[in-house]
Amino acid sequence: MRVLQLMSCRGWSSDAYWAARITRELERRGHVVTLACRAGTEAKVIDRARAEGVQRVTTLALAGGVQPVSDGQDVRRLRDMLTTADVVHVHRGKEHWLAAVANRLAPTPRPLVRTRHIAQAVRPHAANRWLYRQATALVVTVTDAIRRQYLAAGLVDPDRVAALPGGADTERYRPQPRDGEVYRSLGGREDTLLVGMIAGLRVMKGHEVVIEAAARLNALGVRLRFVFLGRGGREQALRARISRAGLEPQISIGGFVDDLPAAMAALDVALYVPLESDGMSRVVFECLAAGRPLVASRVGVVPEVLADGEHAALVAAGDATALADALARLARDPEARVRLGRSGRRLVESRYSGAHVAAALEARYVSLLALGAA
């Protein structure tokens, strides 16, 4: 098939990653996929997409807000691009509307697919009712909770919205030996466990909860090393919080890392503890694919796909006491850490790999084409 993916992200977000990952996985399956990105995002998005292995990239204006001149140019170009595509797949509202209008003007409309990446309900006003009921053939969501939001709003019928969680690259993220240099650079020491959290430094990601849990662990006589991997506006506030708690010898902020699989391999335990759902939860599936024992908050996709004690240790979001207890149990039970790591890897391989998601999406595309859904 010839697939046109449209993605207007200005930075490397989970939306951009999902679009690039699925583009690459569909290419691996023999399809011709073009990823159209926002002009001017070469460094922040396009280069990253190419690093994921995406082969065909083009650009459109995809300007923010309503821009009559550039939007009109994009619609005219999209109308022409539709002649060489079998399916059009969009990821945000901007490109959704542009593609819907272009499809309306095209002599031969194509099936229009929308992926919804965030857990924020779509308002069922008249314009959105037309967009989803008349102009969109299929909605893909990254969690079942987002799928239920669409159904509750009455925007799409149940058979036209599918939850396809996951998408980890199981070739890149796989169990591998720890690199000693990477381990030491992250603050690892042989006399204790290294616990890592990979997330942007934002309030909702739960870093403060980890700091409080570390203090509680110290009170229990369990001293672990922690590293926060990521960047964001909360860095100085987090450093101050760590200092006030007297935890500077135990908690470090490692910033951005180029080789994320190597960083994951250095961790004894991985954390995913946001205070609320952040949609795709990419890092969950990558940590599992890497064979890392995971402690995760029961938010978003986590309770939908993971069983407590079988695939990960699950805790209530924002509960520092529960997090400390879970980490203490894993610190004292190396066999449980090995078992969770292996079980998580098997789960991703069998159900949530990028290849698995691409195969499911391919089947949906084929069905749309067979039914003439456009």
Summary of the structure (lengths in Angstrom):
residues: 374
radius of gyration: 21.7
end to end distance: 15.3
largest distance: 70.8
contacts: 1303
relative contact order: 0.13
helix: 47%
strand: 17%
